[in-house]
Amino acid sequence: MGKMFGTDGIRGVANRELTPEIAYKMGRVAGYVLAKNNNGGNDFIIARDTRVSGQMLEGALVAGLTSVGVNVHLAGVISTPAAAYLTKELDGCGGVMISASHNAYPDNGIKFFSADGFKLPDRVEEEMETLYFQEVDNLPRPEAGDVGRVCHDTTAEERYLKYLLSTVPCRFDGIKIVLDCANGAAFRLGPQAFQTLGADVIAINDAPDGVNINHNCGSTYPEAIGQAIRENNAQLGFTFDGDADRVLAVDEAGNLVDGDAIMTILAMSLKEKGLLKNNAVVATVMSNLGLEKAAQAQDFKLLRTKVGDRYVLEQMQAGGYCIGGEQSGHIILLDYNTTGDGVLTALQLAAVVAEKNQSLSQLASHFTRYPQVLVNCRVGSREGWDTNSRIKQAMQDVEEKLAGRGRLLVRPSGTEPLIRVMLEGQDEEELNVMANGLAEIIKEEQA
């Protein structure tokens, strides 16, 4: 059997690797499985970002879902976290976001949500894959009045905006803010949210045409917003990705404030208000050592997971934590939503700036980024590296040299013949020497 789902749904070049035929068939499977798992509830949300291929895949999913008797609510262009929230609000059987996030516009993706607005658990994805690859489609085919119906949800974004505004404890009057909307799903939502709260908003890359999503803009190109902040003498800015499930901030001087710094600021604010549940932040092994040092200095715990927001979320749910995320700006505020939410995170960070009456650079000064060196070792085999005596000794030597001044992380790629060596510490030149030396040993031993 093949594999459809990656770490974040199904992705590929639209109409080549991700075709309408695939979307149709997966719509049938998802409608059947999610309605069955939800005791027959048969209402389903479909949302999409601004990619030109979104409507093509939407039409195919509509056909698949309605063909098994599921009613479809078309939410149109909204963010991924809005789709997750609205799925939960609908009290149906599930939802789907059509997006390839920060990827270039030729790509697209299909990301399903269960009825509670969370990404599907592995067991449900496995059940769906099994049905998808069956030679004979034995799924239900209701007829006449039992076929699923389609309606356009014209107030979807408006309802989500109202919810976002309800989470913000103050106004932003007198604050000039730049928003880079990445020509993506937040092109209306982001500016509307900040303007409603009184901010002086300068929106850039807010004119999607179907092919300009993420093109030299958004969270993967923060240079654009830095320049806009300096040109407009703004206090701060936020740059989203294509589906607005992540955000990076930029201070008044145009300096980047990434996900690790954002988590530091938000955790400190939550702790001060007595709202930092179980006094901890959840991040991945790739978060900077500076986050660890900030946690120690501010007296909260940092818990690390494998790379991937799904692992962050699992740890948050298991331990009852309210904030977690990744360096990339994918921040989960579990008291408010079930997935990373760029606009929500931006609003909460701007609220700290407004409440504290401090600049973003002042708030970010509690986080000090440590130099980070990453070397990818191309190997013949990813197996057995962690039990190889020479590699283990070399890693031990590096850790002894760092002696508490830094951090070593060695991990295999999940998809390529690579072993990644990452070092953090105070001296970048020293880190480069140690990383490349360890990489050579790994290449020799795993050739």
HELIX and SHEET records of a PDB file:
HELIX    1   1 PRO A   20  ASN A   37  1                                  18    
HELIX    2   2 GLY A   54  SER A   67  1                                  14    
HELIX    3   3 THR A   80  LEU A   90  1                                  11    
HELIX    4   4 ASP A  122  TYR A  132  1                                  11    
HELIX    5   5 ALA A  144  ASP A  146  5                                   3    
HELIX    6   6 ALA A  156  SER A  166  1                                  11    
HELIX    7   7 LEU A  189  THR A  196  1                                   8    
HELIX    8   8 GLY A  218  THR A  220  5                                   3    
HELIX    9   9 GLU A  223  ASN A  232  1                                  10    
HELIX   10  10 GLY A  259  GLU A  272  1                                  14    
HELIX   11  11 LYS A  277  ASN A  279  5                                   3    
HELIX   12  12 LEU A  289  GLN A  298  1                                  10    
HELIX   13  13 ASP A  309  GLY A  319  1                                  11    
HELIX   14  14 GLY A  342  LYS A  356  1                                  15    
HELIX   15  15 LEU A  360  ALA A  364  1                                   5    
HELIX   16  16 TRP A  385  THR A  387  5                                   3    
HELIX   17  17 SER A  389  LEU A  402  1                                  14    
HELIX   18  18 GLU A  428  GLU A  445  1                                  18    
SHEET    1   A 6 ILE A  10  VAL A  13  0                                        
SHEET    2   A 6 ASP A 107  SER A 114 -1                                        
SHEET    3   A 6 GLY A  94  ILE A  98 -1                                        
SHEET    4   A 6 ASP A  43  ARG A  48  1                                        
SHEET    5   A 6 ASN A  71  VAL A  77  1                                        
SHEET    6   A 6 VAL A 150  HIS A 152  1                                        
SHEET    1   B 5 ASP A 200  ILE A 204  0                                        
SHEET    2   B 5 LYS A 176  ASP A 180  1                                        
SHEET    3   B 5 LEU A 236  PHE A 240  1                                        
SHEET    4   B 5 VAL A 247  VAL A 250 -1                                        
SHEET    5   B 5 LEU A 256  VAL A 257 -1                                        
SHEET    1   C 4 LYS A 301  THR A 305  0                                        
SHEET    2   C 4 ALA A 280  THR A 284  1                                        
SHEET    3   C 4 ILE A 323  GLY A 325  1                                        
SHEET    4   C 4 ILE A 331  LEU A 333 -1                                        
SHEET    1   D 3 GLN A 372  ARG A 378  0                                        
SHEET    2   D 3 LEU A 418  GLU A 424 -1                                        
SHEET    3   D 3 ARG A 407  PRO A 412 -1                                        
END                                                                             
